[in-house]
């Protein structure tokens, strides 16, 4: 397979084109590195070549990153010393990019090199930007859909092919921080303003050719290779630079709470690299990059947030043999916050939407949500008036059910009451086409029960969106007992259309996500009744990597929602319902009218504008603080295990059909400790024998809810891992 080809024209410009034939976007492979290295050598050695342009054969992109098989090969090549293999392999990448950067110039005089430009037709991410950064000038196409940046931190690693070292030396540590530590991806114009690229052009190839033919020795010498170079903003030993690094360290630890190794390693590589010459800094970067790659959290994050997420988005669990089911016309029943959000994301995907509510005013209010959203985008220059008008033209707000004729998918998002939903199902099925798929957006009600109101249960399915719809990346698809494959395929294809990540689960009360997240809040409430400080509980959760603690989450989602779910569950389970002091706490808050942020009173106090002021001290009047607070490990283990054990039970009961969905769903659905890779990756990290042993300890100390599930006990006895037994490779082997 040929990833890189080269052509030299009559003007002496050698154009190296990157085009991986079987990929929609270029990725760097082992073969690709070898080919690029050989072509670079050939171009630099050829006296007829005056300059080089590196570009992509893909019309809308330059490159999307690195083929992870490249890292696997680096490990494998070293046999019993994978760290050595990763380090040496990374240094080979550094050597190639440094060769491009120096371009044949004499070491002492810095003269005689050949100008090398990069032309980016579109998106350039990861190694797709690190390679251009090693060239002498970057020309990007004026492509509004393109995004340029180094997003590696988001999947548990950091730019390790020179991107970290080069960006800091180009921009300074302060300006480079958001690009490296947040993984921001910028539009071409913004990338130019930030100083990442040099030109944005309507004809980047023509402009690059002109530059290559006119470039001088001074044009191709990087600042850090010139005498007298000083880092923008100051090096660590400079007073200004010292303060920058002190602030950066505080910022990183404040945001990550010390549980994301890649962020700390990145900062270390930047700090240590800034103290030494450029080539030594590259070696330091490679060492820290290797350290992160050898950390199990890195492997877990890459697997869940990259490999598994991508596989699910590409239809890994889609039923076979079902033709394309993309939605052409969508009916949304209920124009409240959830229905309005569903209408918005669907119209953004170019889908025609009929938004239904009980009267025209309510329907119009739902459509106004999209209008307000677009207005905010226009104010931030993220949208235009034309885009707003085009989006709104796709949404028809009405109270007339006849407008649903011609829809091929219905999403019902009315009040969470089985009777209301059943009545709506019957009314709508009398209007819509016979082959239309009907989906209920519910977070707790069993789909099999809701489907009983339908005359076509094989076409009835659950689609559970998370709020706010436009921001949350996960969609949970629920199969009822009678749900057919076409309904599943329809739901999956629709979720792909709106660019979200789907997981498919079998029907059960609370499905998967809420089954795990509800005990998280419940455990926090139990702790409060035991006298554990609410701020201690939230901080313990954030130190595990959760975006917000469970107490704060309770205020955000509202106390009355919690009491409503509790009462509905109690009614459904009867005497089997496990009542606890946690129920008493939320009922007490409800009786006091402290329903959370929406009422400006809950677990927290708020000012008149709704700004959180602090934890409500009135809780301690009913539940006094214990004089001695428990060990942090106990608090954290209670919060982790109460969720993780539900995930294991969901797998054991067949609610979860694929552990990849369990891990990805947990991270995207409620922010489960992303560094861990998800509940099953975390269990593999700590080992099933230890997990079972810790369950026994927690059960003895805190109660039966921590009882070790049969599946986990069996796996612990056999010393099995979840991915070893249930992962895709294990399924293939079976």
PLY file of the C-alpha trace (Angstrom):
ply
format ascii 1.0
element vertex 734
property float x
property float y
property float z
element edge 733
property int vertex1
property int vertex2
end_header
0.00 0.00 0.00
1.34 3.42 -0.97
0.50 6.23 1.46
2.90 8.85 0.07
3.84 9.61 -3.54
6.12 12.28 -5.01
6.12 14.19 -8.26
8.72 16.77 -9.35
7.69 19.42 -11.91
9.65 21.53 -14.39
10.08 24.33 -11.81
11.95 21.98 -9.50
9.18 21.68 -6.92
8.74 18.19 -5.51
5.18 17.63 -4.32
4.78 14.86 -1.76
1.13 13.79 -1.61
-0.32 11.94 1.36
-3.27 9.77 0.38
-4.15 6.60 2.32
-6.37 4.76 -0.14
-8.65 2.86 2.24
-9.25 5.72 4.68
-11.60 8.71 4.46
-8.94 10.74 6.27
-5.18 10.19 6.22
-3.59 8.54 9.26
0.11 7.94 9.84
1.07 4.27 9.65
4.34 2.38 9.94
4.51 2.12 6.14
3.64 5.79 5.76
6.50 6.89 8.00
8.97 4.79 6.04
7.68 6.11 2.70
7.78 9.75 3.84
11.30 9.27 5.16
12.52 7.77 1.85
10.83 10.45 -0.28
12.25 13.24 1.90
15.75 11.79 1.51
15.28 11.54 -2.25
14.01 15.11 -2.61
16.77 16.59 -0.44
19.45 14.66 -2.33
18.15 15.62 -5.81
19.94 18.72 -7.14
17.01 19.33 -9.52
14.65 19.83 -6.57
14.54 23.45 -5.40
11.84 23.01 -2.78
9.19 20.65 -1.44
5.45 20.87 -0.86
3.74 18.31 1.39
-0.01 18.06 0.86
-2.95 15.67 0.92
-4.78 13.82 -1.81
-8.01 14.12 0.21
-10.19 17.00 -0.96
-11.42 18.10 2.47
-8.64 17.18 4.87
-4.91 16.86 5.42
-4.72 14.19 8.13
-6.59 13.01 11.19
-3.86 11.58 13.38
-1.84 8.45 13.94
-2.76 4.84 13.21
-2.71 3.28 16.67
-1.25 0.12 15.15
1.92 2.18 14.81
2.21 2.39 18.60
1.41 -1.31 18.92
4.21 -2.16 16.47
6.66 0.01 18.40
5.86 -2.01 21.53
5.98 -5.36 19.74
9.31 -4.64 18.05
10.98 -4.32 21.45
9.84 -7.70 22.75
10.10 -7.76 26.54
10.81 -4.02 26.80
7.80 -2.20 25.28
8.83 1.12 26.85
12.12 0.97 24.98
10.26 0.22 21.75
7.92 3.18 22.23
10.75 5.55 23.07
12.94 4.49 20.17
9.99 4.53 17.77
9.03 8.03 18.91
12.60 9.20 18.45
12.53 7.87 14.87
9.52 10.10 14.23
11.39 13.02 15.77
14.39 12.31 13.55
12.23 12.37 10.41
10.46 15.61 11.32
13.73 17.18 12.35
15.18 16.16 8.96
12.27 17.99 7.28
12.76 20.99 9.53
16.49 21.28 8.86
15.92 20.49 5.15
19.56 19.84 4.37
20.96 23.13 5.71
24.55 23.17 6.97
24.75 22.73 10.77
27.18 25.61 11.34
25.95 28.21 8.86
22.26 27.28 8.74
22.38 27.78 4.99
21.86 25.66 1.91
18.57 24.07 2.92
15.55 23.59 0.68
12.28 25.35 1.53
9.49 22.98 2.53
5.85 24.09 2.74
2.72 22.29 3.90
-0.59 22.72 2.12
-3.64 21.78 4.18
-6.84 21.28 2.12
-8.83 20.91 5.34
-8.69 19.38 8.81
-5.26 18.72 10.31
-5.21 17.02 13.70
-2.55 15.32 15.82
0.33 14.12 13.67
-1.57 15.83 10.85
-0.49 19.13 12.41
2.79 18.00 13.96
4.15 17.21 10.48
3.25 20.65 9.06
4.73 22.32 12.16
8.09 20.83 11.14
7.86 22.47 7.70
8.84 26.08 7.10
5.49 27.57 6.13
1.92 26.29 6.44
-0.77 27.25 3.92
-4.36 26.28 4.78
-7.31 26.32 2.44
-10.10 28.75 3.25
-12.29 25.83 4.26
-14.92 26.75 6.91
-15.43 23.08 7.83
-11.74 22.49 8.52
-10.41 22.26 12.05
-6.75 22.50 13.01
-5.22 21.49 16.31
-3.70 18.94 18.65
-6.58 17.11 20.42
-4.53 14.24 21.87
-5.13 15.26 25.50
-8.80 14.37 25.04
-7.98 10.69 24.59
-5.44 10.43 27.40
-2.14 11.24 25.66
-0.42 14.43 24.47
1.31 15.50 21.24
4.46 13.38 21.22
5.81 13.86 17.69
7.30 17.26 18.39
4.00 19.13 18.55
4.40 19.96 22.23
7.96 21.25 21.94
7.41 23.19 18.70
4.15 24.84 19.74
5.60 26.09 23.03
8.67 27.49 21.29
6.49 29.15 18.64
3.89 30.70 20.94
5.23 30.53 24.47
3.84 28.37 27.27
0.92 30.67 28.07
-0.45 30.94 24.52
0.17 27.25 23.80
-1.62 26.05 26.96
-5.26 26.04 25.72
-4.20 24.32 22.51
-2.24 21.61 24.32
-4.10 21.21 27.62
-7.63 21.57 26.25
-7.05 20.12 22.79
-8.82 23.03 21.11
-9.49 22.61 17.40
-9.59 25.89 15.49
-10.99 27.03 12.17
-8.23 28.05 9.69
-8.70 31.79 10.28
-8.53 31.30 14.05
-5.50 29.02 13.71
-3.73 31.81 11.83
-4.62 34.36 14.52
-3.29 31.97 17.16
0.00 31.68 15.25
-0.26 27.96 14.49
-0.32 28.37 10.70
0.97 31.12 8.42
-1.55 31.62 5.60
-5.22 31.00 4.83
-5.78 31.04 1.09
-8.39 30.41 -1.57
-5.62 28.75 -3.59
-3.10 27.46 -1.04
-1.19 25.34 -3.57
-0.49 28.31 -5.86
0.55 30.47 -2.90
2.78 27.70 -1.54
4.49 27.28 -4.91
5.17 30.99 -5.13
6.62 31.03 -1.63
8.84 27.96 -2.22
10.33 29.50 -5.37
11.15 32.78 -3.61
12.16 31.58 -0.12
15.57 32.52 1.24
17.82 30.87 3.82
16.39 33.21 6.47
12.81 32.18 5.57
13.41 28.53 6.37
15.43 28.89 9.58
13.28 28.16 12.61
13.65 30.70 15.45
14.89 28.05 17.92
17.74 27.14 15.55
18.91 30.76 15.27
21.41 32.35 17.62
19.92 34.42 20.41
16.53 32.69 20.41
14.35 33.53 23.42
11.12 31.76 24.24
8.03 33.99 23.96
6.81 34.87 27.44
10.08 33.83 29.01
11.75 30.53 29.88
11.15 28.99 33.36
14.26 30.64 34.78
13.09 34.08 33.60
10.89 35.97 36.16
7.95 36.24 33.74
8.34 32.67 32.56
8.59 31.40 36.12
5.20 32.89 36.97
3.69 31.39 33.81
4.78 27.89 34.80
3.65 28.32 38.41
0.23 29.39 37.13
0.10 26.57 34.59
0.88 23.98 37.26
-1.87 25.33 39.50
-4.33 25.41 36.60
-3.60 21.83 35.54
-3.90 20.45 39.06
-7.03 22.52 39.69
-8.74 21.16 36.57
-7.55 17.55 36.64
-7.35 16.99 40.41
-4.26 14.90 39.66
-6.14 12.01 38.00
-5.24 12.66 34.35
-1.58 11.59 33.95
-1.29 13.01 30.42
-1.85 16.60 31.58
0.87 16.36 34.23
3.25 14.64 31.80
2.59 17.32 29.18
3.36 20.10 31.63
6.53 18.31 32.73
7.67 17.91 29.12
7.03 21.60 28.48
8.80 22.78 31.64
11.83 20.51 31.39
12.08 21.00 27.63
12.14 24.77 28.02
15.34 24.52 30.07
17.43 22.81 27.40
18.35 23.08 23.69
15.70 22.06 21.14
17.01 18.59 20.28
17.32 17.67 23.96
13.78 18.96 24.49
12.53 16.54 21.82
14.16 13.69 23.71
12.49 14.82 26.94
9.14 15.02 25.13
9.65 11.47 23.85
10.41 10.17 27.34
7.26 11.71 28.84
5.23 10.54 25.86
6.47 7.00 26.45
5.65 7.30 30.14
2.05 8.24 29.34
1.68 5.48 26.75
2.85 2.93 29.32
0.29 4.16 31.87
-2.82 1.90 31.88
-5.10 4.96 32.02
-3.78 6.03 28.62
-4.61 2.67 27.04
-8.06 2.70 28.63
-8.88 6.22 27.43
-7.63 5.54 23.90
-9.67 2.34 23.74
-12.91 3.87 25.04
-12.80 7.44 23.74
-11.25 6.67 20.37
-11.48 3.05 19.26
-14.74 2.03 20.96
-16.48 5.34 20.38
-15.53 5.31 16.70
-16.66 1.70 16.31
-20.07 2.46 17.82
-20.51 5.54 15.65
-19.71 3.46 12.57
-22.40 0.92 13.39
-20.57 -1.82 15.30
-23.86 -3.02 16.82
-26.14 -2.28 13.85
-28.26 -5.28 12.75
-26.91 -6.87 9.58
-28.84 -6.99 6.32
-30.98 -3.90 6.98
-30.79 -1.28 4.19
-30.02 2.39 4.88
-32.58 3.90 7.27
-31.57 7.56 7.30
-34.41 9.84 8.39
-36.01 12.15 5.84
-38.90 13.57 7.87
-39.03 13.50 11.67
-42.01 14.10 13.94
-41.25 15.32 17.47
-44.13 15.06 19.94
-43.78 17.56 22.76
-42.09 20.94 22.37
-40.75 21.27 25.89
-37.04 21.51 26.67
-36.29 17.96 25.49
-38.46 18.05 22.35
-37.15 21.48 21.40
-33.57 20.22 21.72
-34.30 17.15 19.60
-35.86 19.39 16.92
-32.78 21.64 16.97
-30.14 18.91 16.53
-32.25 17.21 13.86
-32.64 20.40 11.83
-28.91 21.02 12.21
-28.44 17.67 10.45
-30.64 18.84 7.58
-33.67 16.75 8.58
-37.20 18.10 8.02
-38.89 18.33 11.45
-42.54 18.60 12.51
-42.65 19.84 16.11
-46.00 19.06 17.77
-47.51 20.34 21.01
-50.97 20.73 22.54
-51.51 24.22 21.09
-49.80 26.53 18.61
-48.32 28.77 21.30
-46.56 25.84 22.98
-45.27 24.55 19.63
-44.01 28.02 18.67
-42.23 28.29 22.01
-40.42 25.04 21.22
-39.32 26.34 17.83
-38.19 29.60 19.45
-35.58 27.53 21.31
-33.81 26.89 18.00
-34.14 30.55 17.04
-32.58 31.65 20.34
-29.80 29.08 19.94
-28.94 30.38 16.47
-29.09 34.01 17.65
-26.48 33.19 20.30
-24.37 31.56 17.60
-24.64 34.66 15.41
-23.61 36.87 18.35
-20.51 34.68 18.83
-19.88 34.67 15.07
-20.36 30.88 14.99
-23.42 31.15 12.72
-24.94 33.48 10.13
-28.40 34.89 9.52
-28.63 32.72 6.40
-27.85 29.55 8.38
-30.42 30.53 10.97
-33.12 31.02 8.35
-32.22 27.73 6.64
-32.41 25.84 9.94
-35.71 27.39 11.01
-37.23 26.65 7.61
-36.78 22.94 8.36
-38.89 23.10 11.54
-42.68 23.22 11.30
-44.25 24.05 14.67
-47.90 23.02 14.91
-50.62 21.42 17.02
-52.06 19.57 14.02
-51.27 15.84 14.11
-52.06 15.58 10.39
-48.74 17.35 9.76
-47.07 14.07 10.78
-48.15 12.39 7.56
-45.10 11.40 5.58
-42.81 11.07 8.64
-40.55 8.03 8.71
-39.56 8.46 12.38
-41.53 9.76 15.35
-39.83 10.72 18.63
-42.30 11.18 21.47
-41.04 13.48 24.23
-44.19 14.19 26.24
-44.72 14.10 30.01
-43.23 11.06 31.81
-46.58 9.43 32.47
-47.43 6.03 30.94
-51.09 7.01 30.43
-50.20 10.25 28.62
-47.67 8.44 26.45
-50.11 5.61 25.63
-52.82 8.07 24.57
-50.35 9.92 22.33
-49.13 6.66 20.77
-52.66 5.67 19.70
-53.48 9.12 18.31
-50.29 9.39 16.28
-50.35 5.83 14.90
-53.73 6.65 13.36
-52.02 9.33 11.25
-48.48 8.21 10.41
-47.50 5.77 7.62
-47.65 2.03 8.31
-43.86 1.67 8.07
-43.03 4.66 10.31
-40.83 3.86 13.33
-42.15 5.17 16.66
-39.66 6.03 19.43
-40.33 7.12 22.98
-37.83 9.44 24.65
-38.01 8.26 28.23
-35.35 8.05 30.90
-36.97 5.51 33.23
-40.19 3.93 31.90
-39.81 0.38 30.50
-40.17 0.37 26.71
-41.89 -3.01 26.61
-44.71 -1.63 28.77
-45.02 1.57 26.72
-45.11 -0.47 23.50
-48.33 -2.21 24.62
-50.24 0.89 23.50
-48.88 0.38 19.97
-50.50 -1.71 17.25
-47.03 -2.31 15.71
-44.75 -3.18 18.60
-41.94 -4.39 16.32
-41.65 -0.76 15.15
-41.65 0.69 18.70
-38.31 1.56 20.32
-36.83 3.78 23.02
-34.50 6.67 22.24
-33.20 8.27 25.43
-31.56 11.68 24.97
-29.57 13.34 27.70
-30.16 16.98 28.61
-29.29 19.45 27.20
-29.69 17.57 23.91
-27.51 19.89 21.84
-24.54 19.48 24.19
-24.70 15.86 25.35
-22.94 13.41 23.03
-24.63 10.16 24.04
-27.98 8.70 22.95
-29.26 5.51 24.58
-31.34 3.26 22.30
-33.59 0.78 24.11
-34.95 -2.42 22.58
-38.33 -3.54 23.90
-39.27 -7.22 24.03
-40.90 -6.99 20.57
-38.66 -4.36 18.95
-37.51 -5.46 15.49
-34.17 -5.03 13.76
-35.41 -2.33 11.37
-36.39 -0.13 14.31
-32.91 -0.58 15.82
-31.25 0.23 12.49
-33.49 3.28 12.08
-32.57 4.61 15.51
-28.85 4.00 14.94
-28.86 5.65 11.52
-30.72 8.65 12.92
-28.25 9.05 15.79
-25.43 8.91 13.26
-27.17 11.63 11.23
-27.26 13.99 14.21
-23.59 13.18 14.94
-23.98 11.65 18.37
-22.72 8.38 19.83
-25.30 5.60 20.28
-25.42 2.67 22.64
-28.06 -0.06 22.29
-29.40 -1.77 25.41
-32.16 -4.22 26.22
-35.20 -3.07 28.15
-35.15 -2.86 31.95
-36.17 -0.24 34.50
-33.76 2.71 34.22
-32.08 1.02 31.22
-28.29 1.43 31.62
-27.28 5.04 32.24
-29.86 5.93 34.88
-29.46 2.52 36.46
-25.87 3.51 37.30
-26.22 7.24 37.89
-29.18 7.11 40.31
-27.22 5.09 42.93
-24.37 7.63 42.61
-26.63 10.41 43.91
-28.30 8.05 46.36
-24.98 7.09 47.94
-24.09 10.75 48.37
-27.41 11.34 50.12
-26.78 8.37 52.42
-23.40 9.85 53.35
-24.97 13.23 54.17
-27.41 11.50 56.55
-24.40 9.78 58.16
-22.84 13.17 58.91
-20.30 13.22 56.10
-19.72 16.76 54.85
-21.35 17.41 51.45
-18.33 19.38 50.26
-16.09 16.42 51.19
-18.28 14.11 49.10
-18.19 16.39 46.05
-14.45 16.95 46.30
-13.85 13.20 46.63
-15.82 12.66 43.41
-13.96 15.38 41.54
-10.67 13.89 42.68
-11.85 10.72 40.90
-12.27 12.72 37.71
-16.04 13.29 37.75
-16.88 16.71 36.25
-19.16 17.57 39.19
-19.78 15.89 42.50
-23.02 13.99 43.20
-24.38 16.59 45.61
-23.99 19.38 43.07
-25.40 17.07 40.39
-28.49 16.61 42.55
-29.07 20.36 42.56
-28.52 20.62 38.81
-30.98 17.84 37.92
-33.49 18.93 40.62
-34.63 17.36 43.87
-38.24 16.87 42.76
-37.05 14.74 39.83
-35.27 12.51 42.34
-38.38 12.19 44.53
-40.52 11.49 41.48
-38.22 8.66 40.35
-38.09 7.32 43.92
-41.90 7.21 44.26
-42.37 5.63 40.82
-39.76 2.97 41.60
-41.33 2.29 44.98
-44.76 1.85 43.36
-43.33 -0.54 40.75
-41.24 -2.64 43.16
-43.59 -2.71 46.13
-42.14 -4.49 49.17
-38.94 -5.24 47.25
-38.03 -1.54 47.17
-34.83 -0.91 49.22
-35.89 2.14 51.24
-33.12 4.18 52.88
-32.32 7.38 54.74
-31.44 8.89 51.36
-35.16 8.93 50.52
-35.92 10.82 53.73
-33.38 13.50 52.83
-34.79 14.28 49.37
-38.40 14.22 50.65
-37.41 16.65 53.42
-35.75 18.99 50.90
-38.84 18.78 48.67
-41.15 19.64 51.57
-39.04 22.71 52.29
-39.33 23.81 48.64
-35.60 23.38 48.14
-35.76 21.75 44.71
-32.33 22.77 43.45
-30.92 25.37 41.13
-34.25 25.94 39.37
-35.77 27.27 42.63
-32.52 28.93 43.76
-32.54 26.70 46.83
-31.52 23.08 47.29
-28.41 21.42 48.63
-26.89 24.85 47.89
-27.79 28.44 48.60
-28.06 30.79 45.59
-28.19 34.53 45.04
-31.01 36.27 43.17
-29.28 35.66 39.82
-29.00 31.94 40.45
-25.28 31.93 41.29
-24.24 29.20 43.72
-23.11 30.68 47.06
-22.23 27.55 48.99
-23.66 24.41 50.56
-26.84 25.02 52.54
-25.91 24.88 56.22
-29.47 23.97 57.16
-28.71 20.36 56.23
-26.51 20.11 59.30
-29.46 21.05 61.55
-31.13 17.77 60.61
-27.98 15.78 59.86
-25.13 17.10 62.09
-21.60 16.68 60.78
-19.69 13.78 62.27
-16.79 14.87 64.44
-14.48 12.49 62.56
-14.90 12.30 58.79
-14.21 8.92 57.12
-11.06 8.15 55.11
-11.07 9.53 51.56
-10.61 6.01 50.15
-13.88 4.85 51.72
-15.84 7.79 50.34
-14.37 7.35 46.86
-14.83 3.58 46.81
-18.47 3.92 47.82
-19.09 6.38 44.99
-17.25 4.25 42.42
-18.43 0.79 43.37
-22.09 1.74 43.71
-22.05 2.66 40.01
-19.66 0.03 38.71
-21.53 -2.86 40.32
-24.73 -1.77 38.57
-22.82 -1.82 35.27
-21.70 -5.39 36.01
-25.25 -6.42 36.91
-26.54 -4.83 33.70
-24.02 -6.91 31.74
-24.81 -10.08 33.65
-28.56 -9.63 33.11
-28.18 -8.97 29.39
-29.29 -5.33 29.56
-25.87 -4.39 28.24
-24.96 -6.40 25.16
-21.47 -5.00 24.56
-19.00 -3.80 27.19
-17.77 -1.14 24.77
-21.21 0.45 25.09
-20.96 0.20 28.86
-17.67 2.09 28.95
-18.42 4.70 26.29
-21.94 5.23 27.61
-20.70 5.86 31.14
-18.14 8.47 30.11
-20.33 10.33 27.62
-23.61 9.88 29.49
-22.73 11.08 32.98
-19.02 11.84 32.96
-17.82 8.65 34.64
-14.11 9.16 35.45
-12.84 9.51 31.84
-9.26 8.65 32.84
-10.45 5.16 33.78
-11.86 4.34 30.35
-15.24 3.49 31.94
-16.55 1.01 34.54
-15.29 -2.18 32.87
-11.90 -0.70 31.98
-11.57 0.45 35.60
-12.35 -3.03 36.89
-9.75 -4.47 34.53
-7.29 -1.87 35.81
-7.72 -2.77 39.49
-8.22 -6.48 38.71
-11.34 -8.57 39.28
-9.88 -10.44 42.32
-9.26 -7.17 44.17
-12.64 -5.78 43.06
-14.46 -8.80 44.51
-12.46 -8.59 47.75
-13.27 -4.87 48.10
-16.96 -5.60 47.47
-16.94 -7.98 50.45
-15.36 -5.31 52.65
-17.82 -2.62 51.54
-20.80 -4.96 51.98
-19.74 -5.84 55.51
-19.28 -2.18 56.41
-22.03 -0.40 54.47
-24.66 -2.86 53.33
-26.01 -5.32 50.80
-25.94 -2.85 47.87
-22.21 -3.57 47.63
-22.72 -7.34 47.40
-20.40 -8.78 44.75
-22.41 -9.75 41.62
-22.21 -13.41 40.61
-20.51 -12.52 37.32
-17.76 -10.55 39.04
-17.25 -13.29 41.63
-16.91 -15.93 38.92
-14.43 -13.80 36.98
-12.43 -13.04 40.12
-12.12 -16.74 40.91
-10.78 -17.33 37.39
-8.68 -14.11 37.45
-10.40 -12.98 34.23
-10.60 -9.46 32.82
-13.74 -8.01 31.26
-12.10 -7.14 27.96
-10.34 -10.50 27.95
-13.70 -12.26 28.26
-16.20 -9.89 26.64
-14.10 -7.60 24.41
-14.42 -7.63 20.61
-11.32 -9.79 20.18
-12.69 -12.36 22.60
-16.02 -12.39 20.73
-14.22 -12.94 17.43
-12.26 -15.84 18.88
-15.47 -17.39 20.21
0 1
1 2
2 3
3 4
4 5
5 6
6 7
7 8
8 9
9 10
10 11
11 12
12 13
13 14
14 15
15 16
16 17
17 18
18 19
19 20
20 21
21 22
22 23
23 24
24 25
25 26
26 27
27 28
28 29
29 30
30 31
31 32
32 33
33 34
34 35
35 36
36 37
37 38
38 39
39 40
40 41
41 42
42 43
43 44
44 45
45 46
46 47
47 48
48 49
49 50
50 51
51 52
52 53
53 54
54 55
55 56
56 57
57 58
58 59
59 60
60 61
61 62
62 63
63 64
64 65
65 66
66 67
67 68
68 69
69 70
70 71
71 72
72 73
73 74
74 75
75 76
76 77
77 78
78 79
79 80
80 81
81 82
82 83
83 84
84 85
85 86
86 87
87 88
88 89
89 90
90 91
91 92
92 93
93 94
94 95
95 96
96 97
97 98
98 99
99 100
100 101
101 102
102 103
103 104
104 105
105 106
106 107
107 108
108 109
109 110
110 111
111 112
112 113
113 114
114 115
115 116
116 117
117 118
118 119
119 120
120 121
121 122
122 123
123 124
124 125
125 126
126 127
127 128
128 129
129 130
130 131
131 132
132 133
133 134
134 135
135 136
136 137
137 138
138 139
139 140
140 141
141 142
142 143
143 144
144 145
145 146
146 147
147 148
148 149
149 150
150 151
151 152
152 153
153 154
154 155
155 156
156 157
157 158
158 159
159 160
160 161
161 162
162 163
163 164
164 165
165 166
166 167
167 168
168 169
169 170
170 171
171 172
172 173
173 174
174 175
175 176
176 177
177 178
178 179
179 180
180 181
181 182
182 183
183 184
184 185
185 186
186 187
187 188
188 189
189 190
190 191
191 192
192 193
193 194
194 195
195 196
196 197
197 198
198 199
199 200
200 201
201 202
202 203
203 204
204 205
205 206
206 207
207 208
208 209
209 210
210 211
211 212
212 213
213 214
214 215
215 216
216 217
217 218
218 219
219 220
220 221
221 222
222 223
223 224
224 225
225 226
226 227
227 228
228 229
229 230
230 231
231 232
232 233
233 234
234 235
235 236
236 237
237 238
238 239
239 240
240 241
241 242
242 243
243 244
244 245
245 246
246 247
247 248
248 249
249 250
250 251
251 252
252 253
253 254
254 255
255 256
256 257
257 258
258 259
259 260
260 261
261 262
262 263
263 264
264 265
265 266
266 267
267 268
268 269
269 270
270 271
271 272
272 273
273 274
274 275
275 276
276 277
277 278
278 279
279 280
280 281
281 282
282 283
283 284
284 285
285 286
286 287
287 288
288 289
289 290
290 291
291 292
292 293
293 294
294 295
295 296
296 297
297 298
298 299
299 300
300 301
301 302
302 303
303 304
304 305
305 306
306 307
307 308
308 309
309 310
310 311
311 312
312 313
313 314
314 315
315 316
316 317
317 318
318 319
319 320
320 321
321 322
322 323
323 324
324 325
325 326
326 327
327 328
328 329
329 330
330 331
331 332
332 333
333 334
334 335
335 336
336 337
337 338
338 339
339 340
340 341
341 342
342 343
343 344
344 345
345 346
346 347
347 348
348 349
349 350
350 351
351 352
352 353
353 354
354 355
355 356
356 357
357 358
358 359
359 360
360 361
361 362
362 363
363 364
364 365
365 366
366 367
367 368
368 369
369 370
370 371
371 372
372 373
373 374
374 375
375 376
376 377
377 378
378 379
379 380
380 381
381 382
382 383
383 384
384 385
385 386
386 387
387 388
388 389
389 390
390 391
391 392
392 393
393 394
394 395
395 396
396 397
397 398
398 399
399 400
400 401
401 402
402 403
403 404
404 405
405 406
406 407
407 408
408 409
409 410
410 411
411 412
412 413
413 414
414 415
415 416
416 417
417 418
418 419
419 420
420 421
421 422
422 423
423 424
424 425
425 426
426 427
427 428
428 429
429 430
430 431
431 432
432 433
433 434
434 435
435 436
436 437
437 438
438 439
439 440
440 441
441 442
442 443
443 444
444 445
445 446
446 447
447 448
448 449
449 450
450 451
451 452
452 453
453 454
454 455
455 456
456 457
457 458
458 459
459 460
460 461
461 462
462 463
463 464
464 465
465 466
466 467
467 468
468 469
469 470
470 471
471 472
472 473
473 474
474 475
475 476
476 477
477 478
478 479
479 480
480 481
481 482
482 483
483 484
484 485
485 486
486 487
487 488
488 489
489 490
490 491
491 492
492 493
493 494
494 495
495 496
496 497
497 498
498 499
499 500
500 501
501 502
502 503
503 504
504 505
505 506
506 507
507 508
508 509
509 510
510 511
511 512
512 513
513 514
514 515
515 516
516 517
517 518
518 519
519 520
520 521
521 522
522 523
523 524
524 525
525 526
526 527
527 528
528 529
529 530
530 531
531 532
532 533
533 534
534 535
535 536
536 537
537 538
538 539
539 540
540 541
541 542
542 543
543 544
544 545
545 546
546 547
547 548
548 549
549 550
550 551
551 552
552 553
553 554
554 555
555 556
556 557
557 558
558 559
559 560
560 561
561 562
562 563
563 564
564 565
565 566
566 567
567 568
568 569
569 570
570 571
571 572
572 573
573 574
574 575
575 576
576 577
577 578
578 579
579 580
580 581
581 582
582 583
583 584
584 585
585 586
586 587
587 588
588 589
589 590
590 591
591 592
592 593
593 594
594 595
595 596
596 597
597 598
598 599
599 600
600 601
601 602
602 603
603 604
604 605
605 606
606 607
607 608
608 609
609 610
610 611
611 612
612 613
613 614
614 615
615 616
616 617
617 618
618 619
619 620
620 621
621 622
622 623
623 624
624 625
625 626
626 627
627 628
628 629
629 630
630 631
631 632
632 633
633 634
634 635
635 636
636 637
637 638
638 639
639 640
640 641
641 642
642 643
643 644
644 645
645 646
646 647
647 648
648 649
649 650
650 651
651 652
652 653
653 654
654 655
655 656
656 657
657 658
658 659
659 660
660 661
661 662
662 663
663 664
664 665
665 666
666 667
667 668
668 669
669 670
670 671
671 672
672 673
673 674
674 675
675 676
676 677
677 678
678 679
679 680
680 681
681 682
682 683
683 684
684 685
685 686
686 687
687 688
688 689
689 690
690 691
691 692
692 693
693 694
694 695
695 696
696 697
697 698
698 699
699 700
700 701
701 702
702 703
703 704
704 705
705 706
706 707
707 708
708 709
709 710
710 711
711 712
712 713
713 714
714 715
715 716
716 717
717 718
718 719
719 720
720 721
721 722
722 723
723 724
724 725
725 726
726 727
727 728
728 729
729 730
730 731
731 732
732 733
